[in-house]
Amino acid sequence: MRRKSQAKPEVVVPPEILEQAKRAFSPDRLKKLPVCSVCGADTSAVATEPLCWVCRRLKISAWREIEQQMPAQE
């Protein structure tokens, strides 16, 4: 019994365009993300302050605790 020869896959995207896409996405061309000023973890590219999400949450929760304690002291 003979195997059926497989048909060659149809080329949908020209190889030149594929090469351009691969070069455009190469890791050496990717922009480095800023690091957190507290712990050194990666931050998001759209962050307005140099904090990672964990440090930003800790900062927000600390603000809330201070706001809750202020009326009790007055």
Number of C-alpha atoms within 10 A of each C-alpha: 3 4 5 6 6 6 6 6 6 6 7 6 8 8 10 9 10 11 11 10 11 11 12 12 11 9 10 9 9 9 8 10 12 18 16 19 14 11 11 12 17 16 19 16 12 8 11 8 12 19 22 20 15 12 16 15 12 11 13 10 12 12 11 11 11 10 11 11 10 9 8 7 6 5
